Amino acid sequence: MKTLGEMIERNARFHADREALVFGDRRVTHGEMAERARRFSDALYRQGLRRQDRVAVLAMNCAEYYETYRACEWAGFLLATVNFRLAPAEILHIVKDAAPKALVFEAQYAALVDALRPQLPDVECYICIGDAPSWATSFESAMEAGSADGPPIRSQPDDFAYLIYTSGTTGHPKGVVRTHRAMCATADSCALVTEFSGHSRVLQTTPAFHVGGIGFVNAVAWLGGTTVLHRSFEPKAMLETIQAERITFTFLVSAMLQALLDIPELSSYDLSSIENITTAAAPVPVPLLKRGIEVLGPVFSVQYGMTESNACWLPSHEVRPDGTAEEVRRLASVGHPCPGIELRIVDDSGLDLPQGQTGEVWLRSATQLSGYWNNSVATIDALRDGWYRSGDMGFQDSSGYVFLVDRKKDMIISGGENIYSREVENALLQHPSVIDAAVIGSPHEKWGECVKAIVVLRPGKTIQEAELIAFCRELIAGYKCPKSVEFVDELPRLPTGKISKVVLRQRFGR
């Protein structure tokens, strides 16, 4: 299979009656999913959309989100995801950059979308999930207007499948585009390392706008399996669903695992169906991992990847917190490169470094991005001679295990969310009382890391910590805002004039 549309078609042919998606009381088979994909893509075609026209989605997790994914995959429309947690100005920037012809949104965001409409001249069709306002078409009405035969167009292997936005080092969102061919290779690779089968049942609780919101969904669909969808992460509901739906796989970051294990009545649930729990974003602390294994068994694995590419994995049989000293040491790694992934550790000149030396992680595979949407500068910087320059700093040990030791782009990971310091710093610097600012990650018991700001005020100016944090909330999403602020007379700098974040972490990163 070279397109995701072919995957949908294959599942409808060979696994028509097997469940593709479960969401609340709704149970959609692979046969029904294919028909709804054809109907909705035909409805969009009748609205004037053609192959590679964009369809943006602003919604929380729901069945309609994934039906929109499948419709776009069938016809070759390019689906652009929009993070609903962003501030209105950030959402506007992304939608304008994607320039979609159709915008699918949930009714809860109708007022926001209505306010943005005068600034969205490219959007010709508004489709609302739920009760639609007068200026939009309801999702089900659009679905009913489409033909079960589908539109007279199909996706092609080199069509772009998704446009997923991820923050860059400058703080401006970058739209990652990957082809159908690349996403098929990604689904195949992910299904292999996650050890899926046609009987796998994935519990999806992370947001659909993330690459992680579609990656495991595609991987289980690659083999005709099932996705059970939750609106959002809620620990007790997750346990209930694992038991009731006989879930075999789910994805958790440290904060989610901690919340799950803290449920008082945890032992009363039958979680024996779980075969694999993948962790990512940041290493799970060994004590937490041990506790998880005591409760759920040796089912934990580690995957390292990004919106732009697949990368590495540490399988569950190698996750042994009670093993030898060497096995415990390797728990801090992200394992070996996945099959089909070439990985290099290079210096600033692009020369390969010997084992044990830290450099930038470069990747090359059939899974990687084609480039950044409307951003040739970022594309040229990231892709060199077929290699994707990840911006992550790491090394390989004598056995080829990959250890990530720093984040070249100053990324902070809080509760599984990527936060780029430059974006937060730019918000702080917009306050008239702030003359200089830097942001670092500070350890947090629940979220892994939280954002700490170190700020220099203009002479004679004063401001309270809470006031400055509230100011940031008007400019950027709440989860990106500082959780604490340290006021200093000046920031430490390197001879080049750049702020020394190494010094800042030493002073304030505790």
C-alpha positions in Angstrom: 0.0 0.0 0.0 1.4 3.4 -1.0 -1.5 5.6 0.1 -3.6 5.8 3.3 -6.7 5.7 1.0 -5.6 2.2 -0.1 -5.3 1.2 3.6 -8.9 2.3 4.1 -10.0 0.4 1.0 -8.1 -2.7 2.0 -9.6 -2.8 5.5 -13.1 -2.3 4.1 -12.5 -5.3 1.8 -10.9 -7.8 4.2 -12.1 -6.6 7.6 -15.5 -4.9 6.8 -17.2 -6.1 10.0 -14.3 -5.5 12.4 -14.5 -2.4 14.5 -12.3 0.4 13.3 -13.3 3.1 15.8 -15.1 3.1 19.1 -16.2 6.5 20.6 -18.6 6.4 23.5 -21.7 4.6 22.2 -20.6 4.8 18.6 -19.0 1.7 17.0 -17.8 2.2 13.5 -16.7 -0.8 11.5 -14.0 -0.7 8.8 -16.7 -1.0 6.2 -18.7 1.9 7.6 -15.5 4.0 8.0 -14.7 3.6 4.3 -18.2 4.5 3.3 -18.2 7.6 5.5 -14.8 8.6 4.2 -16.1 8.3 0.6 -19.3 10.3 1.5 -17.5 13.1 3.3 -14.8 13.4 0.7 -17.4 13.6 -2.0 -19.3 16.3 -0.1 -16.1 18.3 0.1 -15.5 17.7 -3.6 -19.0 19.1 -4.4 -18.0 22.2 -2.4 -15.2 22.8 -4.8 -12.3 21.1 -3.1 -9.7 19.3 -5.3 -6.7 17.1 -4.6 -4.2 18.8 -2.2 -6.7 21.5 -1.2 -6.5 22.0 2.6 -9.1 21.0 5.1 -8.4 22.4 8.6 -9.8 20.9 11.7 -10.4 22.7 15.1 -11.8 20.1 17.5 -11.2 18.0 20.5 -11.1 14.3 20.1 -14.3 12.9 18.5 -15.3 10.4 15.9 -15.8 13.1 13.3 -12.2 14.2 13.6 -11.0 10.8 12.5 -13.7 10.6 9.9 -12.3 13.8 8.5 -8.8 12.3 8.5 -10.1 9.4 6.5 -12.0 11.5 4.0 -8.9 13.5 3.3 -6.8 10.4 3.0 -9.2 8.9 0.5 -9.5 11.8 -1.9 -6.0 13.4 -1.5 -7.1 16.5 0.4 -4.4 17.8 2.8 -5.6 17.8 6.4 -4.3 20.6 8.5 -4.6 20.2 12.3 -5.2 23.1 14.6 -4.3 23.0 18.3 -7.5 24.0 20.2 -5.4 24.9 23.2 -3.8 27.8 21.5 -4.7 31.5 21.9 -7.0 33.0 19.3 -4.1 34.9 17.7 -2.1 31.7 17.4 -5.0 29.8 15.8 -5.5 32.6 13.3 -1.9 32.5 12.3 -2.0 28.8 11.7 -5.3 28.8 9.7 -4.2 31.7 7.6 -0.9 29.9 6.9 -2.6 26.7 5.9 -5.1 28.6 3.7 -7.8 25.9 3.8 -10.8 25.9 1.6 -12.8 24.1 4.3 -12.7 24.5 8.0 -14.2 21.7 10.2 -14.8 22.8 13.7 -16.7 21.8 16.9 -19.7 23.8 18.0 -17.9 24.9 21.2 -15.5 27.0 19.0 -18.3 28.6 16.9 -17.9 32.0 18.5 -14.2 32.0 18.0 -14.4 30.9 14.4 -17.1 33.5 13.7 -14.8 36.2 15.1 -11.9 35.0 12.8 -14.0 34.6 9.6 -13.4 38.1 8.3 -9.7 37.4 8.3 -10.0 34.0 6.6 -10.7 34.8 2.9 -9.5 31.4 1.7 -12.1 29.5 3.6 -15.1 28.8 1.4 -16.8 26.1 3.4 -17.5 25.9 7.2 -18.6 22.6 8.6 -19.7 22.3 12.2 -19.5 19.2 14.4 -22.6 19.5 16.6 -25.3 22.3 16.4 -24.2 24.5 13.5 -24.6 28.3 13.4 -26.4 29.8 10.4 -23.2 30.4 8.5 -22.0 26.8 8.7 -23.2 23.4 7.5 -23.6 20.6 10.1 -21.2 17.7 9.8 -23.9 15.1 9.4 -25.7 17.2 6.7 -22.5 17.4 4.8 -22.0 13.7 5.2 -25.5 12.9 3.9 -25.0 15.2 0.9 -22.0 13.1 -0.3 -22.3 10.0 -2.5 -21.4 6.6 -1.2 -19.4 6.1 -4.3 -17.0 8.8 -3.3 -15.5 11.6 -5.4 -13.9 11.2 -8.9 -10.4 11.7 -7.3 -8.1 9.6 -5.2 -5.0 10.3 -3.2 -1.6 9.6 -4.8 1.6 8.3 -3.1 3.4 11.6 -3.4 0.4 13.7 -2.3 0.9 15.4 1.0 -1.3 13.7 3.6 -1.1 16.0 6.6 -0.1 19.5 7.6 0.7 19.3 11.3 2.0 22.4 13.0 4.9 22.2 15.5 6.7 25.2 17.1 10.1 26.1 15.8 13.1 27.5 17.6 12.0 31.0 16.6 8.7 30.5 18.4 6.7 30.6 15.1 4.7 27.5 14.3 6.0 25.4 11.5 3.8 23.2 9.4 5.2 19.8 8.8 4.1 18.1 5.6 4.6 14.3 5.0 3.4 12.4 1.9 1.1 9.4 1.8 4.1 7.3 0.9 5.9 8.6 4.1 2.9 8.1 6.3 2.4 4.5 5.0 6.0 3.8 5.8 5.5 5.4 9.2 2.4 3.2 9.9 4.2 0.1 8.8 7.2 0.9 11.0 5.1 1.8 14.0 3.0 -1.3 13.7 6.2 -3.4 13.7 7.9 -1.9 16.7 4.7 -1.6 18.7 4.0 -5.3 18.0 0.5 -4.7 16.7 -1.8 -7.3 15.1 -5.2 -7.3 13.6 -6.7 -7.9 17.0 -4.9 -5.0 18.7 -7.1 -2.5 20.4 -5.6 1.0 20.9 -6.9 3.4 23.5 -6.3 6.9 22.1 -6.5 9.7 24.7 -3.9 12.2 23.5 -5.1 15.0 21.1 -5.8 14.3 17.5 -4.0 17.4 16.4 -0.7 15.9 17.5 1.2 13.5 15.3 0.8 11.1 18.2 -2.9 11.5 17.8 -2.8 9.9 14.4 0.4 7.8 14.5 -0.8 4.9 16.6 -4.3 5.1 15.0 -2.8 4.6 11.6 -0.4 1.9 12.8 -3.3 -0.3 14.2 -5.4 0.4 11.2 -2.5 -0.7 9.0 -3.2 -4.3 10.3 -7.0 -3.9 10.5 -7.1 -3.3 14.2 -9.3 -1.0 16.4 -9.0 2.4 18.0 -11.0 3.2 21.1 -11.1 7.0 21.4 -11.5 9.1 24.5 -12.4 12.8 24.4 -9.3 13.5 26.5 -7.1 11.9 29.2 -9.1 11.1 32.3 -7.4 8.4 34.5 -10.4 6.7 36.0 -12.3 6.6 32.7 -9.1 5.1 31.1 -9.0 2.3 33.6 -12.7 1.6 33.0 -12.2 1.5 29.3 -9.2 -0.8 29.4 -11.3 -3.3 31.4 -14.5 -3.0 29.4 -12.9 -2.9 25.9 -10.1 -5.3 26.6 -7.5 -2.7 25.5 -4.1 -4.1 24.4 -2.2 -0.9 23.9 -2.1 2.8 25.0 0.4 5.7 25.1 1.4 7.5 28.3 3.8 10.2 29.3 5.1 10.2 32.9 2.4 12.5 34.3 -0.3 10.4 32.8 1.2 7.2 34.2 1.5 8.8 37.6 -2.1 9.9 37.6 -3.2 6.4 36.5 -1.3 4.7 39.3 -2.6 7.1 41.9 -6.2 6.0 41.4 -7.1 4.5 44.9 -9.2 1.7 43.5 -6.7 0.8 40.8 -6.4 -2.8 42.0 -10.1 -3.4 41.5 -9.8 -3.1 37.7 -8.9 -6.0 35.3 -6.1 -4.6 33.3 -4.8 -8.0 32.1 -5.5 -7.3 28.4 -2.7 -4.8 28.2 0.2 -6.0 26.1 2.2 -2.8 25.5 2.3 0.7 27.0 4.5 3.1 25.0 6.1 6.0 26.8 7.7 9.0 25.0 8.4 12.7 25.2 10.7 12.3 28.2 12.2 9.4 30.1 10.0 7.9 32.8 11.7 8.1 36.2 12.9 4.6 37.3 10.9 4.5 40.5 7.7 5.3 38.6 8.6 2.7 36.0 9.1 0.1 38.7 5.8 0.9 40.2 4.1 0.7 36.8 5.6 -2.7 36.1 4.6 -4.0 39.6 1.0 -3.1 38.7 0.8 -3.8 35.0 3.6 -6.2 34.3 6.6 -5.8 32.0 4.6 -4.1 29.2 6.4 -0.7 29.0 8.4 0.3 25.9 9.9 3.6 24.8 9.6 5.3 21.4 11.5 8.4 20.2 10.2 10.3 17.3 8.8 13.7 16.3 6.3 15.3 14.0 9.0 15.1 11.2 10.1 11.5 11.4 10.2 8.2 13.2 13.4 7.5 15.1 14.1 4.9 17.8 12.6 2.4 20.1 13.4 0.5 23.3 11.2 -2.7 23.3 9.4 -3.9 26.4 11.7 -6.8 26.9 14.6 -4.4 27.4 12.8 -2.2 29.9 14.1 -3.8 33.1 14.4 -1.5 36.1 15.3 -4.4 38.3 17.9 -5.8 35.8 21.7 -5.4 35.7 23.4 -2.1 36.2 23.9 -1.9 32.5 20.2 -2.6 31.8 19.2 0.1 34.3 21.6 2.5 32.7 19.9 1.9 29.4 16.5 3.0 30.7 17.8 6.5 30.2 18.2 5.8 26.5 15.6 5.8 23.7 16.9 2.5 22.4 18.1 1.6 18.9 17.0 3.2 15.6 13.8 1.6 14.3 14.2 -0.8 11.3 14.6 1.3 8.2 15.8 4.3 10.1 19.4 5.5 9.5 20.8 7.6 12.4 24.0 9.6 12.7 25.5 11.6 15.5 27.3 14.6 14.0 29.3 17.7 15.0 28.6 21.2 13.9 30.4 20.6 10.6 28.2 17.6 9.8 31.0 15.1 10.5 30.2 11.8 12.2 31.3 11.6 15.8 32.7 8.5 17.5 30.7 6.5 20.0 30.1 8.2 23.3 30.6 11.7 22.0 27.6 14.1 22.0 26.4 15.7 18.8 23.2 16.4 16.8 21.0 13.5 15.9 20.5 13.2 12.1 18.0 10.8 10.6 17.2 9.5 7.2 14.3 7.2 6.3 11.2 6.8 4.1 9.1 8.1 7.1 10.4 11.6 7.2 8.9 15.0 6.3 9.0 16.5 2.8 9.5 20.0 4.3 7.9 22.8 6.1 4.8 24.5 4.7 5.5 28.0 3.3 8.9 27.9 4.9 11.7 27.2 2.5 14.3 28.6 4.9 13.4 26.1 7.7 13.2 23.3 5.1 16.7 24.0 3.7 18.0 24.2 7.3 16.4 20.9 8.4 17.0 18.7 5.3 20.5 18.3 4.0 21.4 15.6 1.4 18.4 13.6 2.4 19.2 13.8 6.1 16.8 15.3 8.6 18.7 17.4 11.2 16.6 16.8 14.4 18.1 19.6 16.6 18.3 17.0 19.4 21.6 16.4 21.0 22.7 12.9 21.9 25.2 10.1 21.7 25.3 6.4 21.0 27.0 4.0 23.4 29.2 1.0 22.4 26.1 -1.1 21.7 24.4 1.6 19.6 21.8 2.7 22.2 20.8 6.3 21.7 20.9 8.7 24.6 19.4 12.2 24.3 21.3 14.6 26.6 20.1 18.0 25.6 17.7 19.8 23.4 19.5 22.0 21.0 16.4 24.0 20.4 15.8 24.7 24.1 12.6 22.7 24.1 10.8 22.2 27.4 8.6 19.1 27.7 5.8 19.5 30.2 3.2 16.8 30.6 4.1 15.5 27.1 3.6 18.9 25.5 6.5 20.5 23.7 7.2 24.1 24.7 9.8 26.2 23.0 11.5 28.8 25.2 11.9 31.4 22.5 8.1 31.6 22.1 7.6 32.2 25.8 10.5 34.7 25.9 8.9 36.7 23.1 5.7 36.9 25.0 7.5 38.1 28.2 9.4 40.7 26.2 6.2 42.3 25.0 5.4 43.5 28.5 6.6 47.2 28.8 8.3 46.6 32.1 10.5 43.7 30.9 13.8 44.5 29.3 15.3 41.0 29.1 14.0 37.5 29.7 15.0 33.8 29.4 13.0 30.7 29.9 14.2 27.2 31.1 12.6 24.0 32.2 12.4 23.3 35.9 11.7 19.8 37.4 8.1 19.2 38.3 6.9 16.1 40.2 3.7 15.7 38.1 4.5 17.2 34.7 8.1 16.3 34.4 9.1 19.9 33.7 7.4 23.2 34.1 8.3 26.6 32.6 10.4 29.0 34.7 11.1 32.5 33.6 14.1 34.6 34.6 13.3 38.2 34.0 15.2 41.6 34.0 12.9 44.6 34.6 13.5 48.0 33.1 15.0 50.5 35.6 12.4 51.9 38.0 9.7 49.3 37.0 8.1 46.8 39.2 5.6 44.0 38.5 4.2 41.1 40.4 4.9 37.5 39.3 1.1 36.7 38.9 0.6 39.8 36.8 3.4 38.9 34.4 2.1 35.3 34.1 -1.4 36.7 33.4 0.0 39.0 30.7 1.5 36.0 28.9 -1.8 34.1 29.0 -3.2 36.8 26.7 -0.5 36.0 24.1 0.2 32.3 24.2 -1.6 29.1 25.4 -1.9 28.6 29.1 0.3 25.5 29.2 3.2 27.4 27.7 3.1 30.2 30.3 5.6 30.4 33.1 4.6 28.7 36.3 7.2 30.8 38.2 9.2 33.9 37.7 12.6 34.9 39.1 13.6 38.5 38.9 17.3 39.3 38.4 19.5 42.3 37.7 21.0 40.8 34.6 21.2 37.5 32.7 24.4 35.6 32.3 25.8 35.7 28.8 28.4 33.9 26.7 31.3 35.7 25.0 29.2 35.7 21.8 26.5 37.7 23.6 24.0 34.8 23.8 22.3 34.0 27.1 24.0 31.1 28.9 21.2 28.8 29.7 23.7 26.3 31.2 24.3 28.9 33.9 20.6 29.6 34.3 19.8 25.9 34.7 22.6 25.6 37.3 21.2 28.6 39.3 17.4 28.2 38.8 16.7 24.8 37.2 15.9 23.0 40.5 
